[in-house]
Amino acid sequence: MTALSLSRMLGTAFIATLLFCTATARAETPGGGEIVLTGTLTRADHRGYQALRFTVPPGARGLSIALNYQRGVPWAAIDMALYDPLRFRGASGFAKTRIFVGEVNATPSYLPGPLPPGEWTLVLGGANAPEGRETPYEARIRIETDPNAGAALFAGVIRDEAGWYRGDFHTHTGHSDGVCAASSGKRVPCPVYRTLETAEARGLDFIAVSDHNTISHLESLSELLPAFDTLAIIPAQEVTTYSGHLNVYGLTLPIDFRLGTDYMPSVVAMSEAVARLGGAIAINHPGISLTEGCPGCGWSAETVDYDAIDAIEIVNGTIARWSGGPEGMGTSIPFWFARLNEGHRVTAIGGSDNHDGRDTTDILSTIGRPASVVYAEALSGPAILEGMRKGRVFIDLEGVKERRFILTASSGRQKAQMGDVMTPRRGASIRFLIQAEKVPAGSRLEIWRDGQVLETEASGPALSGDAMRPFTWIADGKPHWFAAALRASDGRLLLIANPIYVRP
């Protein structure tokens, strides 16, 4: 007998022989895909079980279950378990009163997987039903039909305040090609928790785990969420095609990597699908020309709508480390410049592309080197992605937590942050301001206009520590974009601020 058939037999037998408590559960369906089951726990239910049955329709992608009751004094406790029509889906005792079960991820204690239509059973156990007390309960079961229903587990708000949040948009684990040292020193597939531990130790606020062409790491991330409760964890997938690599953020369902086939005809089809599902999409390391050791690492995709691309990874830590730095032979900065000069507004981001979660050396390619620093309305995965889409990002190549590099502008009543569009009249004066904090002595400011270095009054003496540098531009009635960079005394790039756009 197979393990699956044994599980089905035992599950069916168990449900068939449940001891039902004397209280009768009542089902209500208030609409909106929610079922409400109510009942009362009495002393007669002590150490017994009640089976609450409900119907899941075809097309369900997730179940959110909330069990509400007062534990009170004397203390009452209700255990919870779940069965679908075919198998056992998990049990959590009375430790959890909020659970999610989806196709690709689930609350720990429960099994992810397809949600077969038919009669499901929520088993409630009278773990403790005290004498002389009745305990009303309510089980609210929400049936999710959104294909991206599992993303709700990752949408929690860590900090409900606007600010600059630092993180890494590109990391790998043993669910693809990430490796690290085991206890013996042997190199093994690196477990997910090591990436999160290093991100937390380095003071990052958010991390995206983006394994190649898989979402198997999401189950591990779901389990680790409660333990890393100061870190916004963004579900991601590096869609690795033979025409280029793209990171997809915020989704918990797979995006097909077979570019150029009926399954995924083009990057346009991919970006449309991601947007429709509420995710974000970025082109990774497009400037690299390596093909033999990394098929598809460079960018050769055709039929691309760059207005539908949210970001371009212009600094990839791993490639920069091995190709002469962020402006070496694998640089993606010119590719980004070209898209901006075509009139597209695409946010520049950085990512370590880390493949060893235990590596804590201070070099490019380790977690948080480079860091992307995002201005977001809150510290949460969705808020970080929204800040990225808006262009509220600067890249810190050395990953120094206290550093800031912010570009703003004003003209009359118009005010702009990075990523914004200004529409001044011809001849109007635009005042730009660069704010730098905790930068090393001897740093030099560089202003980029349309991809060329622009000499301005801000380009003057070297910077050190905290500094504010303004410069002025007279609108000439033509479209432009202005960004800023900071270089170390030896010319190395340290910081890159995203553009402000000027449109006639």
C-alpha positions as CSV (number, residue, x, y, z in Angstrom):
1,M,0.0,0.0,0.0
2,T,1.4,3.4,-0.9
3,A,1.9,6.1,1.7
4,L,-0.7,8.3,-0.1
5,S,-3.4,5.5,-0.1
6,L,-2.6,4.8,3.5
7,S,-3.0,8.5,4.4
8,R,-6.4,8.6,2.6
9,M,-7.6,5.4,4.3
10,L,-6.5,6.6,7.8
11,G,-7.9,10.1,7.2
12,T,-11.3,8.7,6.1
13,A,-11.4,6.2,8.9
14,F,-10.6,8.9,11.5
15,I,-13.2,11.3,10.2
16,A,-15.8,8.5,10.1
17,T,-15.2,7.6,13.8
18,L,-15.1,11.1,15.3
19,L,-16.8,11.7,18.6
20,F,-19.2,14.5,18.0
21,C,-19.8,17.0,20.8
22,T,-23.4,17.7,21.9
23,A,-23.4,21.2,20.6
24,T,-24.4,21.5,16.9
25,A,-22.3,23.7,14.7
26,R,-24.2,26.1,12.5
27,A,-23.0,27.2,9.1
28,E,-23.6,30.7,7.6
29,T,-22.4,32.0,4.3
30,P,-22.4,35.9,4.5
31,G,-21.0,36.2,1.0
32,G,-17.6,37.3,-0.4
33,G,-16.3,33.7,-0.4
34,E,-16.6,33.4,3.4
35,I,-18.2,30.6,5.4
36,V,-18.9,31.0,9.1
37,L,-19.3,28.0,11.4
38,T,-20.5,28.5,14.9
39,G,-21.1,26.4,18.0
40,T,-20.5,26.1,21.7
41,L,-18.0,24.0,23.7
42,T,-19.4,22.5,26.8
43,R,-18.1,20.1,29.4
44,A,-19.7,17.2,27.4
45,D,-17.1,18.0,24.7
46,H,-14.1,17.6,27.0
47,R,-11.5,15.5,25.2
48,G,-13.9,14.8,22.4
49,Y,-14.0,15.9,18.7
50,Q,-16.4,17.7,16.5
51,A,-16.3,17.6,12.7
52,L,-17.4,20.8,10.9
53,R,-18.0,20.1,7.3
54,F,-17.9,22.8,4.6
55,T,-17.8,22.8,0.8
56,V,-14.9,24.1,-1.3
57,P,-15.9,25.0,-4.8
58,P,-13.8,24.4,-7.9
59,G,-11.1,27.0,-8.5
60,A,-10.1,27.6,-4.9
61,R,-6.5,28.7,-4.5
62,G,-6.3,29.1,-0.7
63,L,-8.2,28.8,2.5
64,S,-7.8,31.3,5.4
65,I,-9.3,30.0,8.6
66,A,-9.8,32.0,11.8
67,L,-11.0,30.3,15.0
68,N,-12.4,32.8,17.5
69,Y,-13.3,32.0,21.1
70,Q,-12.4,33.3,24.6
71,R,-10.0,31.2,26.5
72,G,-11.0,33.0,29.7
73,V,-11.1,31.7,33.3
74,P,-11.5,28.8,33.9
75,W,-9.3,28.1,30.9
76,A,-10.8,26.7,27.7
77,A,-8.8,25.3,24.8
78,I,-9.9,24.1,21.3
79,D,-7.6,22.0,19.1
80,M,-7.8,22.4,15.3
81,A,-7.1,20.0,12.4
82,L,-8.0,20.0,8.7
83,Y,-8.8,17.4,6.1
84,D,-9.6,17.8,2.5
85,P,-11.8,15.3,0.6
86,L,-8.7,13.1,0.0
87,R,-6.2,13.5,2.7
88,F,-5.0,15.0,6.0
89,R,-3.9,18.6,5.6
90,G,-2.5,19.3,9.1
91,A,-3.1,19.9,12.8
92,S,-2.0,22.6,15.1
93,G,-3.5,21.7,18.5
94,F,-4.7,24.9,20.3
95,A,-1.4,26.7,19.5
96,K,-2.8,28.5,16.5
97,T,-6.1,30.1,15.8
98,R,-5.2,31.6,12.4
99,I,-4.1,29.4,9.5
100,F,-3.7,29.6,5.8
101,V,-3.5,26.6,3.4
102,G,-2.6,27.3,-0.2
103,E,-1.3,25.6,-3.3
104,V,2.4,26.5,-2.8
105,N,2.6,27.6,0.8
106,A,0.8,27.1,4.1
107,T,1.0,28.0,7.8
108,P,3.5,25.7,9.5
109,S,1.6,22.6,10.8
110,Y,-0.3,22.5,7.5
111,L,0.5,21.0,4.1
112,P,0.4,23.1,0.9
113,G,-0.9,21.6,-2.3
114,P,-3.9,21.7,-4.7
115,L,-7.3,22.4,-3.1
116,P,-9.6,19.7,-4.4
117,P,-13.3,20.7,-4.6
118,G,-15.8,19.0,-2.4
119,E,-16.4,18.4,1.2
120,W,-13.7,19.5,3.6
121,T,-13.6,18.9,7.4
122,L,-12.4,21.2,10.1
123,V,-11.9,19.1,13.2
124,L,-12.2,20.9,16.5
125,G,-11.1,19.1,19.7
126,G,-12.2,19.8,23.2
127,A,-8.6,19.9,24.6
128,N,-10.0,21.6,27.8
129,A,-13.7,22.2,28.4
130,P,-14.0,23.3,32.0
131,E,-16.9,22.4,34.3
132,G,-19.7,25.0,34.6
133,R,-18.7,27.0,31.5
134,E,-20.0,27.2,28.0
135,T,-17.5,28.6,25.4
136,P,-19.1,29.9,22.1
137,Y,-16.8,29.6,19.1
138,E,-16.8,30.9,15.6
139,A,-14.7,29.5,12.7
140,R,-14.5,31.9,9.8
141,I,-13.3,30.2,6.6
142,R,-12.5,32.4,3.6
143,I,-12.1,30.7,0.3
144,E,-9.5,32.5,-1.8
145,T,-9.7,32.4,-5.6
146,D,-6.9,34.8,-6.3
147,P,-4.0,32.8,-8.0
148,N,-1.6,34.8,-5.8
149,A,-3.5,34.1,-2.6
150,G,-0.4,32.8,-0.9
151,A,1.3,36.2,-1.0
152,A,-0.9,37.3,1.9
153,L,1.4,35.4,4.3
154,F,4.2,37.8,3.2
155,A,2.3,41.0,3.3
156,G,2.5,41.8,7.0
157,V,3.6,45.2,8.1
158,I,6.8,45.1,10.1
159,R,6.9,48.8,10.9
160,D,4.0,51.1,10.1
161,E,6.0,54.3,9.4
162,A,7.4,55.9,6.2
163,G,11.2,55.9,5.9
164,W,14.2,54.7,4.0
165,Y,14.5,50.9,4.2
166,R,17.6,48.9,3.2
167,G,17.7,45.5,1.6
168,D,18.8,43.1,-1.0
169,F,16.6,42.3,-4.1
170,H,18.6,39.3,-5.4
171,T,19.7,36.2,-3.4
172,H,19.8,32.4,-3.9
173,T,19.6,29.4,-1.6
174,G,19.9,25.6,-2.0
175,H,16.5,25.6,-3.7
176,S,18.5,26.5,-6.8
177,D,22.3,26.9,-7.0
178,G,23.1,28.4,-3.6
179,V,25.8,26.5,-1.6
180,C,27.5,27.0,1.7
181,A,29.6,25.2,4.2
182,A,28.0,22.4,6.3
183,S,29.1,21.8,9.9
184,S,31.8,19.5,8.5
185,G,33.0,22.1,6.1
186,K,31.6,20.3,3.1
187,R,29.9,22.5,0.5
188,V,26.2,21.7,0.4
189,P,22.9,23.3,-0.8
190,C,22.5,26.2,1.5
191,P,19.3,26.2,3.6
192,V,17.0,29.3,3.4
193,Y,17.4,30.2,7.0
194,R,21.1,31.1,6.6
195,T,20.3,33.8,4.0
196,L,17.8,35.3,6.5
197,E,20.2,35.1,9.4
198,T,22.9,36.9,7.5
199,A,20.4,39.6,6.3
200,E,19.3,40.2,9.8
201,A,22.8,40.3,11.2
202,R,23.7,42.9,8.6
203,G,20.9,45.1,9.7
204,L,18.9,44.8,6.5
205,D,15.2,45.7,6.6
206,F,14.1,43.5,3.7
207,I,15.3,40.6,1.7
208,A,14.1,39.0,-1.6
209,V,14.9,35.3,-2.0
210,S,14.8,34.7,-5.8
211,D,15.8,31.1,-6.6
212,H,16.0,30.1,-10.3
213,N,12.8,28.9,-12.0
214,T,11.2,27.6,-8.8
215,I,9.0,28.6,-5.9
216,S,9.9,25.6,-3.7
217,H,11.7,28.0,-1.3
218,L,8.5,29.7,-0.4
219,E,7.4,26.9,1.9
220,S,10.6,27.4,3.9
221,L,10.1,31.1,3.9
222,S,6.6,30.7,5.2
223,E,7.9,28.6,8.1
224,L,10.6,31.1,8.9
225,L,8.4,34.3,8.8
226,P,7.5,34.3,12.6
227,A,11.2,33.9,13.6
228,F,12.5,36.8,11.5
229,D,9.8,39.3,12.5
230,T,12.0,42.4,12.0
231,L,12.7,41.5,8.3
232,A,10.3,42.1,5.5
233,I,10.6,38.9,3.4
234,I,9.7,39.3,-0.3
235,P,8.8,36.2,-2.2
236,A,10.6,36.2,-5.6
237,Q,11.6,34.0,-8.5
238,E,14.5,34.5,-10.9
239,V,12.9,33.6,-14.2
240,T,15.9,32.2,-16.0
241,T,15.5,32.1,-19.7
242,Y,17.9,31.6,-22.6
243,S,17.3,35.2,-23.6
244,G,17.9,36.9,-20.2
245,H,17.1,36.7,-16.5
246,L,14.3,38.5,-14.8
247,N,13.3,38.7,-11.1
248,V,9.6,38.6,-10.4
249,Y,8.6,39.9,-6.9
250,G,5.6,39.6,-4.7
251,L,4.1,36.4,-6.3
252,T,3.7,33.0,-4.9
253,L,2.9,31.1,-8.1
254,P,5.4,30.1,-10.7
255,I,6.1,32.2,-13.8
256,D,6.9,30.1,-16.8
257,F,10.5,30.4,-17.9
258,R,10.1,28.8,-21.4
259,L,10.3,32.1,-23.2
260,G,9.5,32.0,-26.9
261,T,7.1,29.1,-26.6
262,D,3.3,28.9,-26.4
263,Y,3.7,28.7,-22.6
264,M,5.4,32.2,-22.5
265,P,5.5,33.8,-25.9
266,S,7.4,36.9,-25.0
267,V,8.7,39.2,-22.3
268,V,5.6,41.4,-23.0
269,A,3.4,38.4,-22.1
270,M,5.4,37.8,-19.0
271,S,5.3,41.4,-17.8
272,E,1.6,41.6,-18.5
273,A,1.0,38.5,-16.4
274,V,3.1,39.7,-13.5
275,A,1.3,43.1,-13.5
276,R,-2.1,41.4,-13.7
277,L,-1.3,39.3,-10.6
278,G,0.0,42.3,-8.7
279,G,3.7,41.6,-8.8
280,A,6.8,43.5,-9.9
281,I,9.4,42.6,-12.5
282,A,13.0,43.5,-13.0
283,I,15.6,42.7,-15.6
284,N,18.8,41.2,-14.0
285,H,22.4,42.0,-15.1
286,P,21.5,42.7,-18.8
287,G,25.0,44.0,-19.6
288,I,26.9,40.7,-19.1
289,S,28.0,39.0,-22.3
290,L,28.9,35.6,-20.7
291,T,27.0,32.8,-22.4
292,E,28.9,29.5,-22.1
293,G,29.2,29.5,-18.3
294,C,25.8,31.0,-17.7
295,P,23.4,30.5,-20.6
296,G,21.0,33.4,-21.0
297,C,22.8,35.6,-18.4
298,G,23.1,38.4,-20.9
299,W,20.1,40.2,-22.4
300,S,19.0,39.3,-25.9
301,A,15.2,39.2,-25.5
302,E,13.1,40.7,-28.2
303,T,9.6,42.2,-28.0
304,V,10.0,44.0,-24.8
305,D,7.8,46.8,-23.5
306,Y,10.2,48.6,-21.2
307,D,7.4,50.8,-19.9
308,A,6.1,47.6,-18.3
309,I,9.4,46.8,-16.7
310,D,9.6,48.1,-13.1
311,A,13.3,48.0,-12.5
312,I,16.7,47.1,-14.0
313,E,19.4,45.6,-11.9
314,I,22.3,47.9,-12.8
315,V,24.7,46.7,-10.1
316,N,24.9,43.0,-9.6
317,G,27.3,42.2,-6.8
318,T,28.5,38.8,-8.1
319,I,29.1,40.0,-11.6
320,A,30.8,43.2,-10.4
321,R,33.1,41.1,-8.1
322,W,34.4,39.0,-11.0
323,S,34.4,41.5,-13.9
324,G,36.3,44.5,-12.7
325,G,33.7,46.3,-10.6
326,P,30.3,47.8,-11.3
327,E,31.7,49.6,-14.4
328,G,33.8,46.7,-15.6
329,M,33.1,44.4,-18.6
330,G,29.8,43.2,-17.1
331,T,28.4,46.6,-16.3
332,S,24.7,47.1,-16.9
333,I,24.7,50.9,-16.3
334,P,24.9,51.7,-20.1
335,F,21.9,49.5,-20.8
336,W,19.9,51.4,-18.2
337,F,21.1,54.8,-19.6
338,A,19.9,53.6,-23.1
339,R,16.4,52.8,-21.8
340,L,16.1,56.1,-20.1
341,N,17.3,58.0,-23.2
342,E,14.6,56.2,-25.1
343,G,12.0,57.9,-22.8
344,H,11.3,55.0,-20.5
345,R,11.2,55.5,-16.7
346,V,12.7,52.4,-15.2
347,T,14.1,52.2,-11.6
348,A,17.7,51.3,-11.1
349,I,18.3,48.7,-8.3
350,G,21.2,46.7,-7.0
351,G,21.3,43.1,-5.8
352,S,24.1,40.9,-4.4
353,D,23.1,37.8,-6.4
354,N,24.4,36.0,-3.4
355,H,24.9,32.2,-3.6
356,D,26.4,31.6,-0.2
357,G,24.2,32.6,2.7
358,R,27.0,32.1,5.3
359,D,29.5,34.5,3.6
360,T,29.8,37.6,5.7
361,T,33.0,39.0,4.2
362,D,32.8,42.7,3.3
363,I,32.9,42.3,-0.5
364,L,30.5,42.7,-3.4
365,S,28.3,39.6,-3.8
366,T,27.7,39.0,-0.1
367,I,24.2,39.7,1.2
368,G,23.5,43.4,1.2
369,R,26.5,44.2,-1.0
370,P,25.2,46.2,-2.9
371,A,22.1,47.3,-1.0
372,S,19.1,48.9,-2.5
373,V,17.7,51.6,-0.2
374,V,14.0,52.3,-0.8
375,Y,11.7,55.0,0.5
376,A,8.5,53.3,1.4
377,E,5.3,54.2,3.3
378,A,5.9,51.3,5.6
379,L,8.2,48.4,6.1
380,S,6.4,45.6,4.4
381,G,6.9,43.6,1.2
382,P,4.1,45.4,-0.8
383,A,5.2,48.8,0.4
384,I,8.9,48.2,-0.6
385,L,7.8,47.0,-4.1
386,E,5.6,50.1,-4.5
387,G,8.5,52.4,-3.5
388,M,10.7,50.5,-6.0
389,R,8.1,51.0,-8.8
390,K,8.0,54.7,-8.0
391,G,11.8,55.1,-8.3
392,R,12.4,56.0,-4.7
393,V,15.6,54.1,-4.5
394,F,19.3,54.7,-4.2
395,I,22.0,52.0,-4.5
396,D,24.7,51.7,-1.8
397,L,27.5,49.6,-3.2
398,E,29.3,49.2,0.1
399,G,26.2,48.4,2.1
400,V,27.0,50.9,4.9
401,K,23.8,51.1,7.0
402,E,24.0,54.8,8.0
403,R,24.7,56.1,4.5
404,R,22.1,58.2,2.6
405,F,22.2,59.6,-0.9
406,I,19.0,61.5,-1.8
407,L,18.2,63.6,-4.9
408,T,15.2,66.1,-4.8
409,A,14.2,69.1,-6.9
410,S,11.9,72.0,-6.9
411,S,10.7,74.6,-9.4
412,G,8.1,77.1,-8.3
413,R,5.3,75.1,-6.7
414,Q,6.5,71.8,-8.2
415,K,8.5,69.5,-5.9
416,A,10.0,66.2,-6.9
417,Q,11.6,63.1,-5.4
418,M,13.6,60.5,-7.2
419,G,11.4,58.8,-9.7
420,D,9.1,61.8,-10.1
421,V,8.4,63.8,-13.3
422,M,8.6,67.6,-13.4
423,T,6.9,69.8,-16.1
424,P,8.5,73.2,-15.8
425,R,7.9,75.9,-18.4
426,R,10.8,76.7,-20.8
427,G,13.2,79.1,-19.1
428,A,12.1,78.1,-15.6
429,S,14.8,77.5,-13.0
430,I,15.0,74.0,-11.4
431,R,16.8,73.7,-8.1
432,F,18.2,70.3,-7.5
433,L,19.5,69.2,-4.1
434,I,21.7,66.2,-3.2
435,Q,21.8,65.1,0.4
436,A,24.6,62.8,1.4
437,E,25.1,61.3,4.8
438,K,28.0,59.4,6.3
439,V,30.1,59.4,3.2
440,P,33.9,58.8,3.3
441,A,36.4,61.7,3.2
442,G,37.5,62.6,-0.3
443,S,34.2,61.5,-2.0
444,R,33.3,63.4,-5.2
445,L,29.8,64.1,-6.5
446,E,28.9,63.4,-10.1
447,I,25.7,64.6,-11.8
448,W,24.3,62.6,-14.7
449,R,22.2,64.3,-17.3
450,D,20.9,62.0,-20.0
451,G,23.7,59.6,-19.3
452,Q,26.5,62.2,-19.5
453,V,28.5,63.8,-16.7
454,L,27.2,67.4,-16.1
455,E,29.6,69.9,-14.5
456,T,27.6,72.0,-12.0
457,E,28.3,74.0,-8.9
458,A,27.5,70.8,-7.0
459,S,30.6,69.1,-8.5
460,G,32.9,71.3,-6.4
461,P,35.1,70.3,-3.4
462,A,35.2,66.7,-2.1
463,L,32.6,65.6,0.4
464,S,33.1,64.1,3.8
465,G,30.5,62.9,6.4
466,D,27.2,64.7,5.9
467,A,26.8,67.3,3.1
468,M,24.1,69.1,1.1
469,R,24.9,70.1,-2.5
470,P,22.5,72.2,-4.6
471,F,22.7,72.9,-8.3
472,T,20.5,74.8,-10.8
473,W,19.3,73.9,-14.3
474,I,17.3,76.2,-16.6
475,A,14.6,74.2,-18.4
476,D,15.2,74.3,-22.2
477,G,11.8,72.8,-23.3
478,K,13.3,69.4,-24.0
479,P,13.0,66.1,-22.1
480,H,15.8,65.2,-19.8
481,W,16.6,63.1,-16.8
482,F,19.0,63.9,-13.9
483,A,20.6,61.4,-11.6
484,A,23.6,61.5,-9.2
485,A,26.5,59.3,-8.3
486,L,29.1,59.5,-5.6
487,R,32.7,58.2,-6.1
488,A,35.4,57.4,-3.6
489,S,38.7,59.3,-3.8
490,D,40.1,56.5,-6.0
491,G,37.1,56.9,-8.5
492,R,35.1,53.8,-7.4
493,L,31.4,54.1,-7.5
494,L,29.9,54.2,-4.0
495,L,26.3,55.4,-4.4
496,I,23.8,55.9,-7.2
497,A,20.6,58.0,-6.9
498,N,17.7,57.3,-9.2
499,P,16.6,60.1,-11.7
500,I,14.2,62.9,-11.6
501,Y,12.6,63.4,-15.0
502,V,12.0,66.7,-16.7
503,R,9.4,66.8,-19.4
504,P,8.3,69.8,-21.5
